[in-house]
Amino acid sequence: MKHFSRHCNEVNSKTVPCYLLKTRDCPVPKTLTETKVREILEKHDVNNDGVLCWEELKAAFKELGAWIPSFRANRGLHYADANKDGVINEDEKNDLVNYIYNLGYKVKS
C-alpha cells in the first residue's frame, strides 16, 4: 500500500505513516490559512495583470499538491468565475480562496 503523506519511521522494514504511530515527535500537517492561499495565488499571477487564467490556476494547484492540477483548475474556474469570462478577477478571488481553503490542502514541510 502506497502512502502519500510524510513518513517518520520505519517499522518492520515497511514505511508507516505518522498518524498511525501516535508519537509526539511526529509532525502533524497543518491546513493552509486563507492568507497563505492568497499568497500562492498572487505568486502564480505571472503576468501581474490581476486576473488568474487557467494556466496560472493549474500552476497554483500543482504547488498546492493537487493530484490532477488541471482538474482542480477547471473546478476552481467553474466555482468562482461568476461572469464566465474564463479568468478569475479580483472580485471573484474570494470565492476561489474559499474553494481552495475548503479542499483542506496542508502545509508542505
N, C-alpha and C positions, 0 to 999 in steps of 0.2 A: 504494500500500500504506500503510495507516494503522499507525503505531507507537504503542503505548500507554505507552512509557517516556518519561522526561525526555530532551530533546534538547539537545545542547550547541552544535552548529554547523550552519551552513547550507552545503551543498556543491552546486554547480551548481543553485542555487535549489530544491533538494529537501532536506527535513529528513532528517537521518541520525541514527540512534540512537547514543548514546555508546559502547556496547560495540563498535561497528564501527569507530570512529575510532582506537582504540589510542593515545590521548593521555593524558598524565599529568594534565592539568588537568580531565579528565572525571570527575565524582564517580561512585563505584561504590555503588549502593544496598546497604544492609546489612540483613540479615534481623533482624526484631524478636526481642528476647530474650523469654524466658518471663516475666520480671518486667514488661516493658512490656506484654505481652499481658494479664497480670493487672490492670495499672493501667487499661487500656482497658475491660476487663470491669467493674471496680469503678465506673468513671466512668459506665457505662451502666446501673447498678442505680439507676434514677432515684427509686424509692420507698424505697430503703435498707432493704429487708426481708431482704437477704442471699441472695436467690434471683434467678435471671435467667429471665424469661419469654421467650416467642418474640419479642415486640416489642422487648424490650431487646437480645436477641441480634441481631436484624435491624439495629438501630441500630449495634451494635458492629461487625458485619461491614461495614456501609456505611462506617464510619470507617476500617476496615482496608483498604478499597479493593476489596471483592468486586464482581464484575461483576453478580451477582444475589444480593444480600444475603438475600433471603427463602429462596432455595435453600440457602445456607450455614447459615442459622439452622435450617432443617429438618434438615439433615445433622448439624449440631452437637448438636441435641437427640437425634436418633436414636443418635448415637455415645456421648454422655455421660450421658444420662438413664437411669441404671440401674434406678430404681424405676418408671419410665414414668408419672410424675405430671405431666408436661408442663412442668416447670421444672428448672433446674439449681441444686441447693443446694450448700452448702459442701463436702460430701463428694464431690460429682460434679464440682466445678470443676477439679480436677487433670486429669481426663480431657478436659475441654473445652479447657483450656490446651494440653495435648499435641496435641489435634486441630488447633487453630488454628496452633500452632507448626510442626507438620509440613506445613501448607499452604504455608509459606515466604513469608508476607507480608513486604514490605520497608518500611523506614522511609521516610516521605514527607519530602521536603526542601522 
